[in-house]
Amino acid sequence: MEDNIIKELKINEQITAQTVRLLGAEGEQLGVVSLKEANQKADESGLDLVEISPNANPPVCRIMNYGKYKFEAQKKEKEAKKKQKAIDTKTMELSMRIEEHDMLFKAKQVKKFLESGAKVKILIKGVRGRLAGFAHQGIANMEKFYEMVQEFCVVDQKPQLTGTIITMMLAPKNAK
């Protein structure tokens, strides 16, 4: 994310404003100066002039080592990516007229998914025609299914009819 910000920053000769608010290498205010004077100060210190806030009036520029700044920003981004955990989502389909034994079998599968830390999306497809009038039975099946696995999970999204599909999302208890 910070990498995108880095690409948008203008440095040295890319800056087009006539006057800029200048910050020193240590972050100290150096006041509003001409762009030429700001570039001279940056050259004297052997650093780059970087436009950090182009929308301000006048734009804010800072004297800094741009290469080092870019490297540090990329390093932070990599660290943030390492700390992120990808959440796996599994899907389990039921039917409107599912039998008790089939539901128990699918509940065992869902328990395995939840114990491995994955979220589980429960679906009942094909709620159309005459079955659309009995959508409440499909929702009741979902709630019954949840009762079978409730010791392992919490409801992330309650059962709801969307078009011809009833969906419910379950998340592992230890993740909450």
N, C-alpha and C positions, 0 to 999 in steps of 0.2 A: 504494500500500500504506500509506504514511504517512497519506494522506488518511483512510483508514478509522480509524486510531488517533485522529486529530484529532476526528472526529465523536463518539468515545466519551468524550473528556475532558470533565470537568465543570468549569465555571468559576464563580467568585464565588458567587451565591446558589443555584446548583444543587448545591453540595456540602452533604451532609447529616450528616457525622460531627460529633461533639461536640468532639473534640480532634484536632489534626493535627500531624504533624511538618513544620515549616516550613523551607523553604530560601529564602534571599534572592535578589535579582535577579542577583547575581554567583555564585550557587551555594553561598554560605556557609550553614552550619547555624545556624538560629536557635532550635532546640530544639522541644520539644513544647508547643504553646500551644492555647488554646481557639479555636474557629472564629471567634468574634466578634473576638478579638484579631488573628487572622491577617487577617481582612477589613479591620480598621482599618489595619494596617500596609500592606496592599496599596493602600488608598485614599490613605493619606498619601504614598506614593511615586508615586501616579498610574498604577499598573499593575494587572493582573488577578491574582487568586488562582486558580491552575490545579491541579487534582488530577491529579498525574502517576502516582501509584501507588496506586490505590484498594484493592488487596488487601492492602497492608501493614497492620500493626497498631501504631500508629495510621496512617491513610492519610497519604501524603506529598504535600504541596502546595508549589508554588513560586510566588514572585512574579515575574511576567514580563509582557511586552507580548504578549498572546495573538494579536492581529491580525498582528503582525510574525512571530511564531512560525509561525502558520498559513500565511502568505505564503511564508516560507522553506521550509517543508515541501513545499508545492505546487511550488515552484521546483525543489527537489531531485528530486521525483518526475518532473517533466517532463524534467530532464536525464537521469535514469536511463532513461526511455523512449526518448530520442533515441539513447542508446548501444546499446540492444538491437537485435539484428539478427533479423528474422523469417526463419526457415529454411523454404524452399520444399520441399515434398515432391511428387514426381512418382510416377506409378504406371505400371508396364509389366507387361502380362499375357503370359505364355507359355502353351503348352499341353503336355500330357503327351507328345504325339507330334509335337513341333515339328521341322521339317526344318532342316538346317544353314544353308541360305541365309536362311531366315526369322529364324533366331537371329542371323546376322550383321547383317541389316538392323536388328533390334531393338537389337543391341549398339551400332550407330552412333547410334541415337536416344538411348540411355542415356548414351553418351559426351558428347553435346551437353548433356544435362541436367546431368551431373556437372561439365562445364567451366563451366557457368553458375552453379555453386555450390549446386545443389539436391540434396537427398537423393533416392534412388530406391528405391521399394518394388517388389520383383519378386514377382508372384503367379502361381500356377498354381491355377486354380479347377476345381471339378468332380471332385475326387478321391473318387469314391464308386462303389458297385457293384463291378464286377470291377476297376476301376482302383485301388481302395483297396488291393488286394493288391500293386500295383506302385508304391506311393508312393515306394519307394526309387529308382525310375527318374526320377521327377519331381525328387527331391532331387539326383540325379546330373546332370540337365539344368540345374538351378540352378547347381551347382558348375562345370559346363562353361561356362555363361554368364558366371560370375564370372571364369573364366580369360581370357575374351575381353576383359573390361573392367578387369582388375585393375591395370593401370598407371595408371588414372585414379581408383581408389577403394579403400576399405577396407570390410570387412564390419562393419556396425554390429550386425546381428542375423543369426546363422547360419540357414540354411534349416531350417524346422521345419514339421511338419504340425499344423495346428490345425483340427480338425473336417474339413471337406472342402476346405480351402485350404492350400497350401504357400506360406509367405512367407519373404522374405529382404529385409533392408534394407541398402542400400549408401550410404556417405557419401563425398563428395569427399576426395581425399587432402590437398589443400591446406588443408582446414578442420580437420584433425586436428593 
